Every structure is written in C-alpha cells, then in structure tokens.
Amino acid sequence: MKYSSVTLGQIEAVINKLGGEEELDNLLAGKLRVVRVDKAGKLVRDGSHSAMTLNEKHDPSLFYRDRVGLYVSLNFLGKIVSVAGSTEAGKKFKRIPCFKLATNATGEQLKSERPDSVWTATDFCAWFAFKLQQQPNGERGELLNTGSANLFLVEGINGGVFVVCADWNSGFRKWYVYTWQLDDTWFVGYRFASCN
C-alpha cells in the first residue's frame, strides 16, 4: 500500500470509524485494539453516541406515548417502560460505542459478543428519549434514519433481557419503537449501541 496516496478524507473516515479523536488517542496509547472484520465476529465498530446530560426530569410513562413523529409498541411499554423509573435532571451519560452488524445476528449473539452491553430500563428510557428529541422529525443525527434499525439490549420485566429496535419510517414520518426476544435475527448493516 502506498501511504503517500492516502487523502485527508480517508484519514478523517478512519478517525470516525474509530469513534472520534478520543478513540484515536486511545488507539495510539495502546488502549484500543483494531481487529479485522473477518476476525471480529458479528460486530464491527461504527462510531459512537456522544456523551450527554439530561436537562430536565424524565418520566418514561409520560414520554413514551404515541404522538406525531413517534409510535411506541405495546410490547415496549409492557416489557421496558413498565419497569423504568423516573430520572432526575442533571443525570450524565458517557459516550458509548456503536457497532454495525457484519453478519446477521440474533440478540443472544449480540449479548454474547458484548456481555456488558445491557442497559437498565430506567437508564435506557432516559437516554433514548434525549436522543429521540434530537431527531424528532427523522433528521440526520446519531440514530440511523435510513430505514435500518437501531438496536439496544435492555433489561426489562422480570429481569429479562430484550432487544429494543427503533427505526425511522420516512413514509409515515415517525420513529417506531419495538421490543423483541433475544432469539430474533437482525440483519447486516443494522446498528447496535452498547451501554459500555
């Protein structure tokens, strides 16, 4: 490979794939390891969600209701929102890594590859509400708005772990939020966000 032919755009793309300048610093310091996709299993690193601080109290039972721009499934309400508590303003969330599915994968396989990636219902509901409010009309942002799913592992009712799937439907102009069992299969190119 001729490194002299690498463009600034390619360098920027590499930094973005790593998750930003902070992760580039981690790579250079030996704190981050890069693995080829064909050896990495089901997931390949695909940026990150930025750190954030809640600017107001979050009550999941009030936020997660069907309305313009948002459809909330009954299974999400029953399995996740029903066990989520309120979160006070000022709660901080760190930057979290995202991964694209390199192959089709079940929720169980996602959990196996990232065992520390399961959100509590309370933290997920507060964090996700904040992210949805940044893209209420499907604007470009940290959540995929291309029709591909945004996937999360969340501990819900009776301590069970579920896959929460959120995607933007451009035809109906709204976010759809569902909950699925771990044995359901997700497709190449979908995006998985780990809480750690």
Backbone hydrogen bonds in HBPLUS format (Angstrom, degrees):
<---DONOR---> <-ACCEPTOR-->    atom                        ^
c    i                          cat <-CA-CA->   ^        H-A-AA   ^      H-
h    n   atom  resd res      DA  || num        DHA   H-A  angle D-A-AA Bond
n    s   type  num  typ     dist DA aas  dist angle  dist       angle   num
A0005-SER N   A0002-LYS O   3.21 MM   3  5.81 161.6  2.24 112.7 118.1     1
A0006-VAL N   A0003-TYR O   3.13 MM   3  5.41 168.6  2.14 112.9 115.8     2
A0010-GLN N   A0007-THR O   3.11 MM   3  5.18 120.9  2.48  95.6 109.5     3
A0011-ILE N   A0007-THR O   3.08 MM   4  6.45 156.8  2.14 149.5 155.7     4
A0012-GLU N   A0008-LEU O   2.91 MM   4  6.13 160.7  1.95 149.0 154.2     5
A0013-ALA N   A0009-GLY O   2.91 MM   4  6.13 150.4  2.00 141.0 149.4     6
A0014-VAL N   A0010-GLN O   2.97 MM   4  6.26 151.5  2.05 146.5 153.5     7
A0015-ILE N   A0011-ILE O   3.02 MM   4  6.35 161.1  2.06 151.6 156.3     8
A0016-ASN N   A0012-GLU O   2.93 MM   4  6.19 158.1  1.98 149.8 155.9     9
A0017-LYS N   A0013-ALA O   2.92 MM   4  6.15 155.3  1.98 146.4 153.1    10
A0018-LEU N   A0014-VAL O   2.99 MM   4  6.27 148.0  2.10 147.8 156.4    11
A0019-GLY N   A0015-ILE O   3.20 MM   4  6.47 128.9  2.47 136.6 149.5    12
A0020-GLY N   A0015-ILE O   2.91 MM   5  5.30 162.6  1.94 152.3 147.4    13
A0019-GLY N   A0016-ASN O   3.03 MM   3  5.09 135.6  2.23  97.3 110.1    14
A0024-LEU N   A0020-GLY O   3.05 MM   4  6.40 145.3  2.17 144.2 155.0    15
A0025-ASP N   A0021-GLU O   2.92 MM   4  6.21 157.8  1.96 152.1 156.7    16
A0026-ASN N   A0022-GLU O   3.05 MM   4  6.40 148.5  2.15 138.6 147.6    17
A0027-LEU N   A0023-GLU O   2.86 MM   4  6.13 149.6  1.95 144.2 152.1    18
A0028-LEU N   A0024-LEU O   2.93 MM   4  6.24 164.8  1.96 155.2 158.5    19
A0029-ALA N   A0025-ASP O   2.92 MM   4  6.08 138.5  2.10 141.1 152.7    20
A0031-LYS N   A0026-ASN O   2.74 MM   5  4.88 146.6  1.85 160.6 156.2    21
A0030-GLY N   A0027-LEU O   3.08 MM   3  5.17 158.1  2.12 104.2 110.8    22
A0039-LYS N   A0036-ARG O   2.96 MM   3  5.37 154.6  2.02 112.1 120.4    23
A0040-ALA N   A0036-ARG O   2.96 MM   4  6.00 118.9  2.34 142.9 159.9    24
A0040-ALA N   A0037-VAL O   3.13 MM   3  4.90 145.0  2.26  96.3 106.8    25
A0102-ALA N   A0042-LYS O   2.70 MM  60  5.21 159.3  1.74 138.6 144.5    26
A0044-VAL N   A0100-LYS O   3.01 MM  56  5.42 152.2  2.09 152.1 160.6    27
A0100-LYS N   A0044-VAL O   2.84 MM  56  5.42 155.4  1.90 163.7 160.9    28
A0046-ASP N   A0098-CYS O   2.78 MM  52  5.22 165.1  1.80 137.2 132.9    29
A0098-CYS N   A0047-GLY O   2.98 MM  51  5.47 157.3  2.03 140.6 133.9    30
A0049-HIS N   A0096-ILE O   2.82 MM  47  5.29 154.9  1.88 154.2 161.9    31
A0096-ILE N   A0049-HIS O   3.03 MM  47  5.29 152.6  2.10 142.9 151.4    32
A0052-MET N   A0093-PHE O   2.90 MM  41  5.27 158.2  1.95 144.5 150.5    33
A0093-PHE N   A0052-MET O   2.78 MM  41  5.27 163.2  1.80 165.1 164.9    34
A0054-LEU N   A0091-LYS O   2.91 MM  37  5.42 160.9  1.94 154.1 156.6    35
A0090-GLY N   A0054-LEU O   2.83 MM  36  5.13 163.4  1.86 134.9 140.6    36
A0058-HIS N   A0087-THR O   2.76 MM  29  5.09 166.2  1.78 154.9 159.6    37
A0087-THR N   A0058-HIS O   2.91 MM  29  5.09 155.9  1.97 143.7 151.6    38
A0062-LEU N   A0059-ASP O   3.03 MM   3  5.52 144.1  2.16 113.3 123.5    39
A0063-PHE N   A0059-ASP O   3.05 MM   4  6.29 159.1  2.09 155.6 162.4    40
A0064-TYR N   A0060-PRO O   3.01 MM   4  5.75 168.0  2.02 147.2 150.8    41
A0065-ARG N   A0063-PHE O   2.91 MM   2  5.87 124.2  2.23 114.0  97.7    42
A0067-ARG N   A0070-LEU O   3.03 MM   3  5.37 166.0  2.05 152.9 154.3    43
A0070-LEU N   A0067-ARG O   3.02 MM   3  5.37 170.2  2.03 133.4 133.1    44
A0175-TRP N   A0069-GLY O   2.90 MM 106  5.95 166.2  1.92 126.3 124.4    45
A0071-TYR N   A0175-TRP O   2.70 MM 104  5.99 158.3  1.74 170.8 178.3    46
A0177-VAL N   A0071-TYR O   3.01 MM 106  6.33 148.4  2.11 156.6 166.5    47
A0073-SER N   A0177-VAL O   3.03 MM 104  6.07 166.3  2.05 167.2 170.7    48
A0077-LEU N   A0073-SER O   3.14 MM   4  6.51 160.5  2.18 148.3 153.7    49
A0078-GLY N   A0074-LEU O   2.84 MM   4  5.98 162.3  1.87 150.7 155.7    50
A0079-LYS N   A0075-ASN O   2.89 MM   4  5.74 154.5  1.96 139.6 146.3    51
A0080-ILE N   A0076-PHE O   2.97 MM   4  5.38 151.6  2.05 135.7 142.5    52
A0081-VAL N   A0076-PHE O   3.09 MM   5  6.46 160.7  2.13 151.3 156.3    53
A0082-SER N   A0077-LEU O   2.89 MM   5  5.91 132.5  2.12 151.0 162.0    54
A0157-ILE N   A0079-LYS O   2.83 MM  78  5.00 143.2  1.96 138.7 148.7    55
A0083-VAL N   A0080-ILE O   3.13 MM   3  5.76 152.6  2.21 115.9 123.0    56
A0084-ALA N   A0081-VAL O   3.15 MM   3  5.03 155.7  2.21 102.0 109.5    57
A0194-SER N   A0097-PRO O   3.10 MM  97  5.84 156.4  2.16 160.5 167.9    58
A0099-PHE N   A0192-PHE O   2.74 MM  93  5.08 147.9  1.84 146.0 157.0    59
A0192-PHE N   A0099-PHE O   2.68 MM  93  5.08 169.3  1.69 161.0 164.0    60
A0101-LEU N   A0190-TYR O   2.92 MM  89  5.60 153.0  1.99 159.2 165.0    61
A0189-GLY N   A0101-LEU O   2.98 MM  88  5.20 163.4  2.00 137.4 141.1    62
A0105-ALA N   A0186-TRP O   2.92 MM  81  5.28 152.4  1.99 139.1 148.2    63
A0186-TRP N   A0105-ALA O   2.67 MM  81  5.28 161.7  1.70 144.1 149.9    64
A0109-GLN N   A0106-THR O   3.12 MM   3  5.16 120.6  2.49  94.5 108.5    65
A0110-LEU N   A0106-THR O   3.05 MM   4  6.44 152.7  2.13 147.2 154.9    66
A0107-GLY N   A0182-LEU O   2.84 MM  75  4.16 116.4  2.25 133.1 143.4    67
A0111-LYS N   A0107-GLY O   2.92 MM   4  6.16 161.6  1.95 150.8 155.6    68
A0108-GLU N   A0182-LEU O   2.93 MM  74  5.03 140.1  2.09 138.8 130.3    69
A0112-SER N   A0108-GLU O   2.90 MM   4  6.10 146.4  2.01 140.4 150.1    70
A0113-GLU N   A0109-GLN O   2.98 MM   4  6.19 154.5  2.05 146.9 152.3    71
A0114-ARG N   A0110-LEU O   2.93 MM   4  6.09 146.7  2.04 147.7 157.3    72
A0117-SER N   A0114-ARG O   3.02 MM   3  5.39 142.3  2.16 130.3 128.3    73
A0119-TRP N   A0153-LEU O   2.85 MM  34  6.17 170.4  1.86 150.3 147.5    74
A0155-GLU N   A0119-TRP O   2.84 MM  36  6.09 169.2  1.85 164.5 165.4    75
A0124-PHE N   A0120-THR O   2.96 MM   4  6.05 168.4  1.97 155.9 159.8    76
A0125-CYS N   A0121-ALA O   2.96 MM   4  6.00 169.8  1.97 149.5 152.9    77
A0126-ALA N   A0122-THR O   3.23 MM   4  6.42 164.0  2.26 150.0 153.9    78
A0127-TRP N   A0123-ASP O   2.93 MM   4  6.03 173.3  1.93 158.5 160.7    79
A0128-PHE N   A0124-PHE O   2.75 MM   4  5.74 172.5  1.75 161.9 164.6    80
A0129-ALA N   A0125-CYS O   3.07 MM   4  5.97 154.4  2.13 136.7 143.7    81
A0130-PHE N   A0126-ALA O   3.22 MM   4  6.44 159.5  2.27 146.9 151.6    82
A0131-LYS N   A0127-TRP O   3.09 MM   4  6.46 157.2  2.15 148.5 154.8    83
A0132-LEU N   A0128-PHE O   2.83 MM   4  6.09 159.9  1.87 154.6 160.0    84
A0133-GLN N   A0129-ALA O   2.98 MM   4  6.19 151.3  2.06 146.9 154.5    85
A0134-GLN N   A0131-LYS O   3.07 MM   3  5.20 143.6  2.21  99.8 110.6    86
A0135-GLN N   A0132-LEU O   3.02 MM   3  5.28 148.6  2.12 106.1 115.5    87
A0138-GLY N   A0135-GLN O   3.11 MM   3  5.22 157.8  2.16 120.9 117.8    88
A0191-ARG N   A0149-ALA O   2.97 MM  42  6.27 172.7  1.98 169.3 167.6    89
A0150-ASN N   A0166-ALA O   2.85 MM  16  5.13 156.4  1.90 147.5 155.6    90
A0166-ALA N   A0150-ASN O   2.94 MM  16  5.13 157.1  1.99 145.9 153.2    91
A0151-LEU N   A0191-ARG O   2.66 MM  40  5.93 162.5  1.69 164.3 168.6    92
A0193-ALA N   A0151-LEU O   3.01 MM  42  6.32 164.7  2.04 172.3 168.3    93
A0152-PHE N   A0164-VAL O   2.98 MM  12  5.11 138.9  2.15 143.4 153.3    94
A0164-VAL N   A0152-PHE O   2.76 MM  12  5.11 163.9  1.79 152.6 157.6    95
A0154-VAL N   A0162-PHE O   2.91 MM   8  5.42 163.7  1.93 154.9 160.5    96
A0162-PHE N   A0154-VAL O   2.89 MM   8  5.42 164.0  1.92 147.7 151.4    97
A0156-GLY N   A0160-GLY O   2.68 MM   4  5.43 164.8  1.71 169.3 172.6    98
A0159-GLY N   A0156-GLY O   3.12 MM   3  5.56 137.0  2.32 143.3 137.7    99
A0160-GLY N   A0157-ILE O   3.09 MM   3  5.87 169.8  2.10 126.6 128.6   100
A0163-VAL N   A0180-TRP O   2.97 MM  17  5.08 163.9  2.00 143.4 146.9   101
A0180-TRP N   A0163-VAL O   2.77 MM  17  5.08 155.3  1.83 148.2 156.8   102
A0165-CYS N   A0178-TYR O   2.95 MM  13  5.26 157.7  2.00 137.7 145.1   103
A0178-TYR N   A0165-CYS O   2.90 MM  13  5.26 164.7  1.93 155.4 160.7   104
A0167-ASP N   A0176-TYR O   3.06 MM   9  5.47 150.6  2.15 144.0 153.1   105
A0176-TYR N   A0167-ASP O   2.87 MM   9  5.47 161.2  1.90 154.4 160.1   106
A0169-ASN N   A0174-LYS O   2.91 MM   5  5.55 176.3  1.91 155.8 156.9   107
A0173-ARG N   A0169-ASN O   2.74 MM   4  5.61 117.7  2.12 140.7 159.1   108
A0174-LYS N   A0169-ASN O   3.27 MM   5  5.55 150.8  2.36 137.6 144.4   109
A0184-ASP N   A0181-GLN O   3.29 MM   3  5.84 169.5  2.30 115.8 118.7   110
A0190-TYR N   A0187-PHE O   3.05 MM   3  5.87 163.8  2.07 144.3 147.0   111
